[in-house]
Amino acid sequence: MNILRPISTSARLTFVIAAAYLLLFFVVGAGVYYKVSAQLESDTRNFVVADAQELRSMYALNGADVLLAEVITRTADPDERDMFYSVIDAQGQRLAGQAPPVKNVPTANRWLSFRLDDASRTRVIAHTYKVGDWTLISGMQTRAEDGFLQTMLRAAWMSLLFAALLSVLTAWLISKWITVRVRRLSDTARVVAAGQLGRRVDVDHSGDAFDGLGIEINNMLDRIEELIGGVRQVSDQIAHDLRTPLTHLRNDLVQLSAEVAQGRPSLEHVQTSIAKTDQLLATFTAILRLSKLEFDPIPDHVSCVALDALCRDAIELYAPLAQARQIRVHTQLVAVEVKGERDQLFQMLINLIDNAIKYSPEGGRITLSTELDTAHAHIRVIDGGEGIRASDRARVFNRFERLEAHRGTHGNGLGLSLVRAVVARHHGTVQLGDAHPGLIVEITLPGATAPV
């Protein structure tokens, strides 16, 4: 066994809690002991002064002989055995009372503290007074007080021992509780690392730090599971959605190869193959852009973007396509500014306008509007197409999601996914509604004055 191995956190925590508890107990106990001791000595001194005042009054009223007789009587009285009296003349000779076990007794107005020469070694608190040419020593033995303090000290040591055991037990229980809570977190992390992504930390909703940490870890695991599920879904969707165009491209290339072998290659087949290759490249570019939007954080410092001006630029870009399909574009644009990245917001707008033109009937109409309330900017795009059923509105934002009615239209199924990614990156929301007929896409973004 390696006795030099590091002490565990639980052991250190137990030691710290126990030491703090004992230190507090010791400080409080020492303070109480000092206070009680000081109070007992103060009471003793007050009693000595009052008793000495009585003897001094006798001397003043009745003379020295009465004082000596009273001191002798009190010294012999068993009821006065805790008192100490002594009268000393100017030559230092004891005239009455007990012999003080000190040399060079002060003549007057001094407090003395000494122990008797007997077997008990009892402590005496005394005061000297000048009475004529004599010195009066009046004192009191602190037998009872010292006994009380000794009893109190023994009780304190016993209490300290009990407190030590109790503090160690309490600290051990606390450390065990903490260890159990931490072990739950580590067990969950170990199981998740082994591949069980559905495992979660057990929380008791007590609101303490461990409960909050468990909730945050569960939220993190939910997000990780969501992202991994998204990666799996995207992988499946990429494999499924790209299989058909890659098969068509391969067939075209096989046919083109046969034509080349026959010495009569078709330019149309070459152009078709190039177009399909460009479409695949565009799809992969959209996937990379979408991944960047979803995982790269927005910069700390972004500029203000005028959404109304951005909408006009997007409409101008798609004006030829709208005219070709005889679609009227109606705008209701007010000055609106948001903080964000202009290129991404422009991509979001052209995706929405492209969808609106694509799914509106020829000769139809689309509406693009902007609004501003207290803290948010709103963009609405309304088309006159068939719309999207309420049950399908959540899944149309998934990658490569194509509704059955739209599978014959041009596109890669990433347009609304890019829109949602841009909106989420700018801390906004996107909602789909029914225009009767047609679809309403409403985007809400924080205004330029709101923190991004």
Number of C-alpha atoms within 10 A of each C-alpha: 4 5 6 6 7 8 9 9 11 18 14 14 17 22 17 14 19 22 16 13 18 20 14 12 17 16 11 12 17 14 12 12 16 13 11 16 16 12 12 18 15 12 11 20 18 11 14 20 16 12 15 20 14 11 19 18 12 17 18 14 11 11 14 16 11 15 22 20 13 18 23 18 14 17 20 13 11 10 9 13 12 15 20 23 23 21 26 23 16 11 8 14 11 16 16 20 23 17 17 20 10 12 7 7 15 16 19 15 13 12 15 16 13 15 16 16 12 7 6 9 11 16 17 22 20 23 22 22 21 16 20 13 11 20 23 28 29 27 26 22 21 19 15 12 16 16 11 15 17 12 12 14 15 12 12 18 14 12 14 18 13 12 19 18 14 15 21 20 14 17 23 19 14 16 20 16 13 15 14 12 17 14 12 17 18 13 14 22 18 13 14 15 10 9 9 13 17 12 16 21 20 14 16 12 11 9 11 10 9 17 17 15 15 23 19 13 17 19 13 12 19 16 12 13 15 13 12 13 12 14 12 12 15 17 12 12 16 16 11 12 16 16 12 11 15 14 11 14 20 13 13 17 16 12 15 20 13 13 14 12 10 9 9 10 15 12 10 10 16 13 11 14 19 13 13 16 15 12 15 17 12 14 19 14 12 18 20 12 14 20 13 12 20 17 10 9 10 15 9 6 10 13 12 16 18 17 25 21 15 17 22 13 15 20 21 12 13 15 15 12 15 25 13 10 15 15 22 16 19 14 17 11 16 14 12 21 21 23 21 25 18 17 11 18 20 17 16 22 22 20 18 22 24 17 17 27 25 18 18 22 16 17 13 17 20 22 17 24 17 21 17 17 10 9 12 19 21 20 21 20 22 27 30 23 22 16 21 19 12 10 8 10 13 11 13 18 19 19 21 23 19 18 13 7 9 12 12 9 10 8 16 20 21 20 24 21 23 25 24 22 24 23 20 15 20 21 15 18 17 18 13 19 16 16 16 12 13 19 23 23 18 17 20 20 24 23 21 19 13 12 9 19
